[in-house]
């Protein structure tokens, strides 16, 4: 039998908390024998959401917390003040080793700050990147970083490239993933100061399959498996993806409802279109992992339903089984700077 | 009668040169009495493209050039070496005042470098931004900058904001245009070092309608008339727009051709969809202006057809009639630093 994994789940975060979160947790437990879950949240609503659900009760623990970090709260303040919030307590359980990973649909900012401050980094990792999987015409692409490192350094991007490559290989199962540097042109000499400095460093790495620069327009087509960028740019890419898709689909919907003829056409086209749109549905990928921490933090969508929560929890199982952090440490030749200084 | 405008047109640039460029020029001449055009290019192919076209011949001059800057050439080298290229000669005509503006479908890099080096900036303008109009669900938005300023300074973004606002008011006819700063969150304290420094400067301007930060996902919805950013980010936004739209539409097309039922549906839906997609067709906007130069440079798409070339030329007429450069100088309180130092 495989090793047990303990996942802490924030039952209070996101638009559909606690009911969809709790349902997702129950489904993950039922589907995975080696899983234990610690649900963090307010006793009454979480207990109510659990009642009536069919799941292996001996592997679920409800850890009561009395506070909730709201979406709009400034993350640093919230984490300092709300010591008994589901997010703070869950992350502390990971820090202490009582849990292996933490899943939340709550505030992204709080997840990023909490990951850094409460869970803590692997020694030698400079900054933890948030790395969502995006759909493309050609399978998913890992966009690393979309998190907090908005003024990144080249040495950080170099680590992101390696972590992203390992993640795509071990978790998504892509052999020799194509790692590309986000840039505004394909040529090596293009770009801003950061990417110009980063390009030769990535080229010199012998532990990734660096395929050079990638332009934004080639991302949705699926021209790389890992796209490396600073978090400011990553955020622009991620949200343009969502924004353009949303506007185009809603305009298309409006066109379908614009008259009888179009309506009939839409009806006939529906099954084929549904398959297409499914391919571009981010929800099937679970959540975005925050990598490089001593445990795993997965940030799932604020609007996540049970199935997405379940996938996010199962991401944690895959991460533990592949022993990703040990692979990071062995393959990335991490240097613990604090130790080196003391030696 | 209104003032005559002289537009230099690069007949050799772009995928469809010279025929579509020449056709566009002829159409612009026929439609605008006050327009004169200087076509730059190789005598024989351009002459051939002109023959048979109906246009006011007395207002078109063919200025022979013997070289062409190719798309893949490094811009700085190309401009230095190819002194008799259509792009270099055309820009020099603007610099000398023989022409008011220059339109090219050729290399963007060469247009940016040439604009700076050959045409020259308005005194007090730090850097010329390239500012394409993008379609949104709610009319066009000016994305400023998508050009060469990949490591921009806040003082440059402040100028971009003002130039963009004036352009949208005077050329596109939007009263009190909403100027937003591109950022990864709506709150003032969000962002990288550049946008954090820029936000209070934009807030303090009394000559624009600054509406705060805008996130990428709100751009396609049309939440601003002008979006201010550095060129690295602008490029990411612009090309994600193109990339996502292209992939979604091609997947949708594939769905329509996936079976008889879907095909019939697609056929019925076609007229309504066509109207929708027209709204998102960038071609109707002409080209991207490179602003802040002593003349106007318009970079139109490499794949531009005659109608787009015509619109780009007509953009120059509108720019001249609105006397945009004088408005820049008077409204932006430009300081000529070279002069100030000498005083």
Interface residues (C-beta under 8 A of the other chain):
Chain A: X74 X136 X137 X150 X151 X182 X184 X189 X191 X192 X193 X215 X216 X217 X218 X219 X220 X221 X230 X231 X232 X233 X235 X236 X237 X238 X239 X240 X241 X242 X243 X244 X245 X246 X247 X248 X249 X250 X251 X252 X254 X255 X256 X258 X259 X261 X262 X264 X265 X266 X267 X268 X269 X270 X271 X272 X273 X275 X276 X279 X280
Chain B: X74 X136 X137 X150 X151 X182 X184 X189 X191 X192 X193 X215 X216 X217 X218 X219 X220 X221 X230 X231 X232 X233 X235 X236 X237 X238 X239 X240 X241 X242 X243 X244 X245 X246 X247 X248 X249 X250 X251 X252 X254 X255 X256 X258 X259 X261 X262 X264 X265 X266 X267 X268 X269 X270 X271 X272 X273 X275 X276 X279 X280
